[in-house]
Amino acid sequence: MSIWRPVTILLAAVAAAGAALHVADMRRAYARIAGASTVVATPQGDIEFKQGGTGPAVLVIHGSGGGYDQGELIAKAVLGDRFHWIAPSRFGYLRSTFREGATFDDQARAYASLLDHLGIDKVAVLALSHGGPSALLFAVLYPERVSSLTLLSCGVAASSDANQAEADRKGDLLTVIFKHDGLYWAVSRLLRRQLMGLMGVSQEVAAGLSPAQRQLVDQVIDFMNPVAPRYAGVAFDNKAALPNERITAIRAPTLVVHAKDDSLQLYRNAEFAAAKIPNARLVAFERGGHLLVAVEQATIQTEVQKFVAAGFARPD
């Protein structure tokens, strides 16, 4: 008997098992996001959100590939149970509307509409990664509504240097991977270390993760499933104009948290924000990459909670 027949049978069995695993994982992923959020109609379109916790209100803005579910994950990892968090899905993510020609200014206005719906006048703002641009512009457009602004590994300004070109290449490749559920699922299952590299985490940082750190990183990556309902938002993030010099108008106390070895949202974003925002303070880490919030969770949690509480304690 030819050796190719058993090899063919084995490959077919492996492919069938992989397909079954993919189907099961996708069912769980879609079930996880079904019915867990609320959608409200606003002049900017439908906005999906989830809220939880008690205490002063914090608007939590997710990064690329996220949604309200990533916002909830970050809220619980960073804010704990001390605050009332509101986590919207940004334009093009899950059940939030995407319209051609939308800008980060429009997204900032959508946050204001959501807060109006909830009857909340003032919030602290906590943003992750590419949640940064719309969070910054919310602080620019609505200074009276922002008690403090926290930027975790955020994008802020455009650049033409070589390192930025490489970061942009990673962003383009991630956008391709996010177009189809099956492609992202396969990459995240079979090439997770390489995917983490595209997400701005060095091999050294990935190899050194503790079990607890790895658990949070895995949640961030796995919670991006399913990606198809998020693709319009990812594509929008990858092309929309950044705030750049406009951030000089921000008057809210601002905490900028960033790793120097972040290769997706480069450290120069943090330096730019700290230099241009009048009341900004930079907390820098030598390593941690773009998933710094998992690598330095305990330190970041302490810093952010103190900062947010202090913002609410300030007199108006």
VENDAQUI-V665327 format. One record per backbone hydrogen bond with DSSP energy under -1.0 kcal/mol. CO is the residue of the C=O (numbers start at 1). NH is the residue of the N-H. E is the energy in kcal/mol with one decimal. If there is no record, write none. Layout:
# VENDAQUI-V665327
[[CO NH E] [CO NH E]]
This chain:
# VENDAQUI-V665327
[[3 7 -1.5] [4 8 -2.8] [5 9 -2.5] [6 10 -2.6] [7 11 -2.6] [8 12 -2.3] [9 13 -2.2] [10 14 -2.5] [11 15 -2.6] [12 16 -2.4] [13 17 -2.4] [14 18 -2.6] [15 19 -2.4] [16 20 -2.2] [17 21 -2.3] [18 22 -2.4] [19 23 -2.4] [20 24 -2.3] [21 25 -2.6] [22 26 -2.5] [23 27 -2.2] [24 28 -2.0] [25 29 -2.4] [26 30 -2.8] [27 31 -2.1] [28 32 -2.1] [29 33 -1.1] [38 49 -2.6] [40 47 -2.7] [42 45 -1.9] [46 97 -2.2] [47 40 -2.6] [48 89 -2.7] [49 38 -2.8] [50 87 -3.3] [52 85 -2.2] [56 84 -2.4] [57 124 -2.2] [58 86 -2.6] [59 126 -2.9] [61 128 -2.2] [63 66 -1.7] [67 71 -2.2] [68 72 -2.5] [69 73 -2.0] [70 74 -2.6] [71 75 -2.6] [72 76 -2.4] [73 77 -2.0] [74 78 -2.5] [75 79 -2.4] [79 82 -1.4] [84 58 -2.7] [85 52 -2.0] [86 60 -2.8] [87 50 -1.5] [90 93 -2.1] [92 233 -1.7] [93 96 -2.3] [99 102 -1.8] [103 107 -1.8] [104 108 -2.1] [105 109 -2.2] [106 110 -1.9] [107 111 -1.7] [108 112 -1.6] [109 113 -2.1] [110 114 -2.4] [111 115 -2.6] [112 116 -2.4] [113 117 -2.2] [114 118 -1.9] [115 120 -2.6] [123 147 -2.5] [124 59 -3.2] [125 150 -2.9] [126 61 -3.0] [127 152 -2.9] [128 131 -2.7] [129 132 -1.7] [129 155 -1.7] [131 135 -1.7] [132 136 -3.0] [133 137 -2.1] [134 138 -1.9] [135 139 -1.9] [136 140 -1.5] [137 141 -2.9] [138 142 -2.4] [142 145 -2.0] [143 146 -1.0] [145 123 -2.9] [148 125 -2.5] [149 255 -2.7] [150 127 -2.7] [151 257 -3.1] [152 129 -2.5] [156 244 -2.0] [161 165 -1.6] [162 166 -1.7] [163 167 -2.1] [164 168 -2.8] [165 169 -1.8] [166 170 -1.8] [167 171 -2.1] [168 172 -2.5] [169 173 -2.2] [170 174 -2.6] [171 175 -2.0] [172 176 -1.7] [173 177 -2.3] [174 178 -2.1] [176 179 -1.5] [180 184 -2.2] [181 185 -2.7] [182 186 -2.3] [183 187 -2.5] [184 188 -3.0] [185 189 -1.8] [186 190 -3.0] [187 191 -2.3] [191 195 -2.5] [192 196 -2.6] [193 197 -1.5] [194 198 -2.0] [195 199 -1.7] [196 201 -2.0] [197 200 -1.6] [200 290 -1.9] [202 206 -2.5] [203 207 -2.5] [204 208 -1.3] [206 209 -1.0] [210 214 -3.1] [211 215 -1.9] [212 216 -1.6] [213 217 -2.3] [214 218 -2.9] [215 219 -2.0] [216 220 -2.4] [217 221 -2.3] [218 222 -3.2] [219 223 -2.8] [221 224 -1.1] [222 225 -1.7] [227 230 -2.3] [229 94 -1.6] [230 234 -2.0] [231 235 -2.8] [232 236 -1.9] [233 237 -2.6] [234 238 -1.9] [236 239 -1.2] [236 240 -2.3] [243 246 -1.8] [244 247 -1.6] [245 248 -1.9] [246 249 -1.7] [247 250 -1.8] [253 149 -2.5] [254 281 -2.5] [255 151 -3.0] [256 283 -3.5] [257 153 -3.1] [258 285 -2.0] [259 262 -1.4] [266 269 -2.1] [267 271 -2.0] [268 272 -2.6] [269 273 -2.4] [270 274 -2.6] [271 275 -1.9] [272 276 -2.1] [273 277 -2.4] [277 280 -1.4] [279 254 -2.7] [281 256 -3.2] [283 258 -1.8] [285 260 -3.3] [291 294 -1.7] [291 295 -1.5] [292 296 -3.1] [296 300 -2.7] [297 301 -3.0] [298 302 -2.0] [299 303 -2.4] [300 304 -3.0] [301 305 -2.3] [302 306 -2.0] [303 307 -2.2] [304 308 -3.1] [305 309 -2.3] [306 310 -2.2] [307 311 -1.9] [308 312 -1.6] [309 313 -1.2]]
